[in-house]
Amino acid sequence: MQTLDARHIELFLCEEYKNGSWDYQLVGSHDIKKRADGAAGAIFDTKHLEDSSTSAVFDYKSWIGKPNDWQPKAMIGFHAVAVNTNLQENEGINVKYHAMKAGPDGEVVSIRISQQLL
């Protein structure tokens, strides 16, 4: 399983987060039911897609591992983060998207993308 978490920098200061009253909620999921060469996930601040630090994340060929490199690789920018893991033989992956909100009607304070082999 591969998990990518992106959290608001001040999340650890919030009492509701520390006492566990804020939790992740499933936003969506998707099964890829055929062989996947890699598991990849990325989170972007859409207001900064054209920033130079974000464009480095889009240049995935410069930072992902060679096909036989099984170690996860990541790229982190000021407004973007991505992770990739090359996969051995498999029958597909299940991708789940979670979000944590600051209370029932609050803003999103954390995003989680998890990927698991089928």
Backbone as JSON, one array per atom type, in Angstrom:
{
  "sequence": "MQTLDARHIELFLCEEYKNGSWDYQLVGSHDIKKRADGAAGAIFDTKHLEDSSTSAVFDYKSWIGKPNDWQPKAMIGFHAVAVNTNLQENEGINVKYHAMKAGPDGEVVSIRISQQLL",
  "N": [[0.85, -1.18, 0.0], [0.48, 2.23, -0.75], [0.62, 5.5, 0.49], [-0.25, 8.88, 0.33], [-0.08, 11.78, 2.1], [-1.2, 15.05, 2.63], [-1.04, 17.82, 4.58], [-2.4, 20.69, 6.26], [-0.13, 23.1, 7.38], [-0.39, 24.07, 10.01], [-1.99, 22.28, 11.28], [-1.35, 20.52, 13.37], [-1.48, 22.11, 15.58], [-4.09, 22.45, 16.25], [-6.59, 21.79, 18.56], [-8.8, 20.09, 18.14], [-7.87, 18.37, 16.18], [-5.76, 17.14, 17.56], [-7.12, 15.83, 19.64], [-8.56, 13.97, 18.27], [-11.11, 14.44, 17.21], [-11.5, 15.35, 14.67], [-11.58, 13.65, 11.62], [-10.63, 11.55, 8.85], [-12.63, 11.44, 5.93], [-14.06, 9.38, 3.48], [-13.83, 10.33, 0.17], [-13.9, 9.43, -2.41], [-13.4, 6.54, -4.57], [-11.55, 4.32, -6.7], [-11.14, 1.6, -8.87], [-8.53, 0.19, -10.68], [-8.52, -2.15, -12.93], [-6.58, -3.64, -14.26], [-3.22, -4.59, -15.14], [-0.91, -2.5, -13.54], [1.79, -0.35, -14.07], [2.89, 1.35, -12.25], [2.28, 2.99, -9.1], [0.93, 6.05, -8.55], [0.55, 9.28, -7.13], [-0.66, 12.59, -6.65], [-0.85, 15.92, -5.34], [-2.04, 19.14, -5.79], [-1.95, 22.7, -5.49], [-4.19, 24.45, -7.13], [-4.06, 27.13, -7.75], [-1.45, 27.64, -8.17], [-0.39, 26.3, -10.36], [1.26, 27.05, -12.49], [3.63, 27.86, -11.36], [7.21, 27.7, -10.95], [8.2, 25.83, -9.1], [6.11, 24.03, -8.99], [5.98, 23.1, -11.6], [8.17, 21.41, -11.74], [7.25, 19.09, -10.52], [5.49, 18.14, -12.41], [7.24, 17.25, -14.35], [7.73, 14.37, -14.49], [9.39, 12.34, -15.5], [11.91, 13.09, -14.79], [12.2, 12.52, -12.11], [11.03, 10.06, -11.28], [11.67, 6.57, -10.53], [13.84, 4.25, -12.28], [12.57, 1.57, -14.41], [13.09, -0.94, -13.05], [13.5, -0.22, -10.45], [12.41, -0.4, -7.27], [12.0, 1.26, -5.13], [10.1, 3.79, -3.52], [9.6, 7.05, -4.93], [9.65, 10.59, -4.61], [8.46, 13.94, -5.17], [8.64, 17.18, -4.04], [7.18, 20.32, -3.83], [6.62, 23.86, -3.22], [3.88, 24.23, -3.53], [2.89, 21.82, -4.35], [2.9, 18.23, -4.39], [4.12, 14.97, -5.05], [4.13, 11.4, -5.5], [5.6, 8.31, -6.47], [5.65, 4.84, -7.1], [7.2, 2.17, -8.57], [5.75, -0.83, -9.79], [5.68, -4.38, -9.27], [4.6, -7.43, -10.91], [1.07, -7.44, -11.09], [-2.52, -7.28, -10.56], [-3.83, -4.96, -10.83], [-4.87, -1.87, -9.2], [-6.37, -0.41, -6.26], [-7.62, 2.74, -5.66], [-8.01, 5.21, -3.24], [-9.55, 8.18, -2.06], [-9.34, 10.54, 0.45], [-10.52, 13.08, 2.7], [-9.95, 15.49, 5.27], [-11.82, 17.57, 7.25], [-12.09, 20.76, 8.91], [-14.05, 20.45, 11.17], [-17.64, 19.82, 10.69], [-18.63, 21.58, 8.62], [-16.37, 22.86, 7.88], [-13.23, 24.05, 6.41], [-11.13, 22.11, 4.17], [-8.5, 20.45, 5.68], [-6.67, 18.48, 5.41], [-5.53, 16.05, 3.07], [-5.7, 12.79, 1.75], [-4.36, 10.26, -0.24], [-4.6, 6.96, -1.07], [-3.21, 3.91, -2.26], [-3.66, 0.58, -3.19], [-2.64, -2.71, -3.98], [-4.6, -4.87, -6.03]],
  "CA": [[0.0, 0.0, 0.0], [1.17, 3.52, -0.8], [-0.26, 6.57, 0.97], [0.25, 10.25, 0.23], [-0.82, 12.69, 2.97], [-0.84, 16.46, 2.59], [-1.76, 18.45, 5.69], [-2.16, 22.1, 6.52], [1.05, 23.19, 8.23], [-0.74, 24.35, 11.4], [-2.97, 21.29, 11.73], [-0.93, 19.92, 14.64], [-1.76, 23.04, 16.66], [-5.53, 22.46, 16.5], [-6.99, 20.86, 19.62], [-9.72, 19.1, 17.58], [-7.05, 17.36, 15.51], [-5.0, 16.41, 18.57], [-7.97, 14.93, 20.44], [-9.15, 12.98, 17.38], [-12.49, 14.69, 16.8], [-11.48, 15.49, 13.2], [-11.14, 12.39, 11.04], [-10.73, 11.47, 7.39], [-13.86, 10.94, 5.32], [-13.85, 8.89, 2.12], [-14.39, 11.22, -0.85], [-14.12, 8.62, -3.6], [-12.46, 5.45, -4.8], [-11.52, 3.87, -8.09], [-10.35, 0.4, -9.13], [-7.9, 0.0, -11.99], [-8.58, -3.61, -12.95], [-5.6, -4.22, -15.18], [-1.86, -4.41, -14.66], [-0.42, -1.12, -13.42], [3.25, -0.29, -14.0], [3.28, 2.11, -11.07], [1.25, 3.66, -8.3], [1.33, 7.45, -8.47], [-0.44, 10.19, -6.58], [-0.17, 13.97, -6.58], [-1.77, 16.92, -4.82], [-1.61, 20.45, -6.26], [-2.74, 23.91, -5.26], [-4.47, 24.85, -8.5], [-3.7, 28.54, -7.94], [-0.01, 27.74, -8.41], [0.01, 25.3, -11.35], [2.29, 27.55, -13.39], [4.85, 28.19, -10.63], [8.35, 26.85, -11.32], [8.32, 24.69, -8.18], [5.07, 23.07, -9.35], [6.29, 22.5, -12.9], [9.12, 20.32, -11.52], [6.47, 17.9, -10.19], [4.93, 17.65, -13.68], [8.32, 16.63, -15.13], [7.88, 13.12, -13.73], [10.5, 11.52, -15.99], [13.15, 13.52, -14.15], [12.31, 12.11, -10.71], [10.59, 8.69, -10.95], [12.72, 5.57, -10.62], [13.95, 3.39, -13.47], [11.55, 0.51, -14.33], [13.38, -2.02, -12.09], [13.76, 0.4, -9.14], [11.18, -0.59, -6.51], [11.91, 2.22, -4.03], [9.24, 4.95, -3.8], [10.23, 8.33, -5.23], [8.71, 11.69, -4.38], [8.86, 15.3, -5.53], [7.92, 18.11, -3.18], [7.31, 21.73, -4.14], [5.91, 24.71, -2.26], [2.44, 24.12, -3.71], [2.58, 20.54, -4.97], [3.63, 17.06, -3.93], [3.78, 13.77, -5.81], [4.86, 10.18, -5.13], [5.47, 7.23, -7.44], [6.32, 3.59, -6.8], [7.09, 1.19, -9.64], [5.12, -2.04, -9.26], [5.94, -5.67, -9.89], [3.38, -8.02, -11.47], [-0.13, -7.22, -10.29], [-3.78, -7.35, -11.29], [-4.44, -3.65, -10.75], [-4.8, -1.18, -7.9], [-7.52, 0.32, -5.74], [-7.22, 4.08, -5.24], [-9.01, 5.85, -2.37], [-9.32, 9.59, -1.79], [-9.93, 10.96, 1.72], [-10.31, 14.47, 3.11], [-10.27, 15.83, 6.65], [-12.32, 18.95, 7.35], [-12.06, 21.42, 10.21], [-15.45, 20.42, 11.59], [-18.57, 19.36, 9.65], [-18.74, 22.52, 7.51], [-15.11, 23.59, 7.81], [-12.39, 23.9, 5.23], [-10.32, 20.91, 4.13], [-7.21, 20.69, 6.32], [-5.77, 17.4, 5.06], [-5.95, 15.19, 1.96], [-4.97, 11.52, 1.73], [-4.57, 9.38, -1.38], [-3.98, 5.65, -0.82], [-3.28, 2.98, -3.37], [-3.38, -0.76, -2.73], [-2.74, -3.71, -5.04], [-5.77, -5.76, -6.03]],
  "C": [[0.89, 1.23, 0.0], [0.18, 4.59, -0.37], [0.46, 7.89, 0.85], [-0.65, 11.13, 1.08], [-0.31, 14.1, 2.76], [-1.7, 17.16, 3.63], [-1.43, 19.92, 5.79], [-1.07, 22.21, 7.57], [0.72, 23.42, 9.71], [-1.74, 23.36, 11.98], [-2.63, 20.74, 13.11], [-1.16, 20.85, 15.83], [-3.24, 23.05, 17.05], [-5.91, 21.39, 17.51], [-7.9, 19.76, 19.07], [-8.96, 18.0, 16.83], [-6.33, 16.5, 16.55], [-5.87, 15.44, 19.36], [-8.75, 13.93, 19.57], [-10.57, 13.24, 16.95], [-12.61, 15.01, 15.3], [-10.92, 14.2, 12.63], [-11.3, 12.45, 9.53], [-12.08, 10.9, 6.98], [-13.54, 10.51, 3.89], [-14.57, 9.81, 1.14], [-14.71, 10.43, -2.11], [-13.12, 7.49, -3.68], [-12.59, 4.98, -6.24], [-10.65, 2.62, -8.18], [-9.81, 0.45, -10.54], [-7.71, -1.51, -12.09], [-7.73, -4.22, -14.06], [-4.22, -3.89, -14.64], [-1.48, -2.94, -14.66], [1.1, -1.16, -13.28], [3.72, 0.43, -12.74], [2.07, 2.66, -10.36], [1.73, 5.09, -8.12], [0.18, 8.27, -7.9], [0.17, 11.58, -6.49], [-1.27, 14.87, -6.04], [-1.2, 18.28, -5.18], [-2.51, 21.54, -5.72], [-2.96, 24.5, -6.65], [-4.16, 26.32, -8.78], [-2.24, 28.7, -8.34], [0.48, 26.72, -9.44], [1.14, 25.76, -12.26], [3.57, 27.99, -12.69], [5.97, 27.23, -11.0], [8.48, 25.65, -10.39], [7.27, 23.62, -8.48], [5.41, 22.38, -10.67], [7.31, 21.37, -12.76], [8.39, 19.02, -11.19], [5.89, 17.3, -11.47], [5.98, 16.95, -14.54], [8.68, 15.3, -14.48], [9.04, 12.26, -14.23], [11.82, 11.9, -15.35], [13.29, 13.01, -12.72], [11.8, 10.71, -10.39], [11.74, 7.72, -11.16], [12.72, 4.85, -11.96], [12.97, 2.23, -13.31], [11.83, -0.6, -13.32], [13.75, -1.49, -10.71], [12.46, 0.38, -8.35], [11.04, 0.37, -5.34], [10.99, 3.38, -4.41], [10.08, 6.2, -4.04], [9.19, 9.42, -5.03], [9.33, 12.99, -4.86], [7.99, 16.23, -4.7], [8.23, 19.53, -3.61], [6.56, 22.54, -3.1], [4.4, 24.5, -2.33], [2.02, 22.82, -4.38], [3.44, 19.44, -4.36], [3.18, 15.87, -4.77], [4.65, 12.61, -5.34], [4.6, 9.14, -6.22], [6.25, 6.01, -6.94], [6.11, 2.68, -8.0], [6.59, -0.12, -9.04], [5.59, -3.28, -10.01], [4.61, -6.21, -10.42], [2.2, -7.83, -10.53], [-1.35, -7.33, -11.18], [-4.53, -6.03, -11.23], [-4.3, -3.06, -9.37], [-6.15, -0.55, -7.56], [-7.01, 1.65, -5.21], [-8.36, 4.66, -4.41], [-8.58, 7.28, -2.08], [-10.07, 9.96, -0.51], [-9.64, 12.44, 1.96], [-10.69, 14.62, 4.57], [-10.67, 17.3, 6.67], [-12.21, 19.46, 8.78], [-13.5, 21.55, 10.69], [-16.36, 20.06, 10.43], [-18.66, 20.27, 8.43], [-17.46, 23.31, 7.28], [-14.35, 23.34, 6.52], [-11.59, 22.6, 5.32], [-8.94, 21.25, 4.7], [-6.2, 19.58, 6.01], [-6.39, 16.55, 3.95], [-5.09, 13.94, 2.01], [-5.36, 10.75, 0.47], [-3.87, 8.07, -1.05], [-4.21, 4.74, -2.01], [-2.85, 1.61, -2.87], [-3.54, -1.73, -3.89], [-3.99, -4.54, -4.9], [-5.31, -7.2, -5.96]]
}
